[in-house]
């Protein structure tokens, strides 16, 4: 970890909320002549997401882009709280909190760019990949050593679960 405040309590985390582009992927978007747009996901991030779910943690994904391939990948990992094509991440986040009666003190949010800032500021753990935008790095109390789409999500989930003895 490059930067982690001593005030961060990983033992309180029960929920992971993740962005897609730049977090679960490296931010690369391949655009084919057919119009199809493809992203690459890291297999270790996927393992960690599924493992966390099987251990009773919640995982939600909030992304500004709506892509069926992304939805299918997340569903294959057993993620059920998938919010794609979102213009207002804070609104969706608040609805998610209310739906499950969650407290922000139990949430780690990993984002990488400006649309994530408002939600990150509300969570107990504001996490980001090593290659996040400068404004995100500045407010994060957990900065992964790895970049987005290259194991940063796994790093966060593993750190939380190890702190709680559930890894």
LINVEN-V58297 format. One record per residue. N is the residue number from 0. RES is the residue in one small letter. PHI is phi as a letter, one per 40 degrees, with the letter a starting at -180 (NA if undefined). Layout:
N | RES | PHI
N | RES | PHI
This chain:
0 | x | NA
1 | x | c
2 | x | a
3 | x | a
4 | x | c
5 | x | c
6 | x | c
7 | x | c
8 | x | b
9 | x | c
10 | x | c
11 | x | c
12 | x | c
13 | x | b
14 | x | b
15 | x | b
16 | x | b
17 | x | b
18 | x | c
19 | x | b
20 | x | c
21 | x | g
22 | x | b
23 | x | c
24 | x | b
25 | x | c
26 | x | g
27 | x | c
28 | x | b
29 | x | c
30 | x | b
31 | x | c
32 | x | d
33 | x | c
34 | x | g
35 | x | c
36 | x | b
37 | x | b
38 | x | b
39 | x | b
40 | x | b
41 | x | c
42 | x | c
43 | x | c
44 | x | c
45 | x | c
46 | x | d
47 | x | c
48 | x | c
49 | x | c
50 | x | c
51 | x | c
52 | x | d
53 | x | c
54 | x | c
55 | x | g
56 | x | c
57 | x | c
58 | x | b
59 | x | b
60 | x | b
61 | x | b
62 | x | b
63 | x | c
64 | x | b
65 | x | b
66 | x | b
67 | x | c
68 | x | c
69 | x | c
70 | x | d
71 | x | c
72 | x | c
73 | x | c
74 | x | c
75 | x | c
76 | x | c
77 | x | g
78 | x | c
79 | x | b
80 | x | c
81 | x | b
82 | x | b
83 | x | b
84 | x | g
85 | x | c
86 | x | c
87 | x | b
88 | x | c
89 | x | c
90 | x | c
91 | x | c
92 | x | d
93 | x | c
94 | x | c
95 | x | c
96 | x | d
97 | x | c
98 | x | c
99 | x | b
100 | x | f
101 | x | c
102 | x | b
103 | x | c
104 | x | c
105 | x | b
106 | x | b
107 | x | b
108 | x | b
109 | x | b
110 | x | b
111 | x | b
112 | x | a
113 | x | d
114 | x | c
115 | x | c
116 | x | d
117 | x | c
118 | x | c
119 | x | d
120 | x | c
121 | x | c
122 | x | c
123 | x | c
124 | x | b
125 | x | c
126 | x | b
127 | x | a
128 | x | c
129 | x | d
130 | x | b
131 | x | c
132 | x | c
133 | x | d
134 | x | c
135 | x | c
136 | x | d
137 | x | c
138 | x | b
139 | x | c
140 | x | b
141 | x | a
142 | x | b
143 | x | c
144 | x | c
145 | x | c
146 | x | c
147 | x | c
148 | x | g
149 | x | b
150 | x | h
151 | x | c
152 | x | c
153 | x | d
154 | x | d
155 | x | c
156 | x | c
157 | x | c
158 | x | c
159 | x | c
160 | x | c
161 | x | c
162 | x | c
163 | x | b
164 | x | g
165 | x | b
166 | x | c
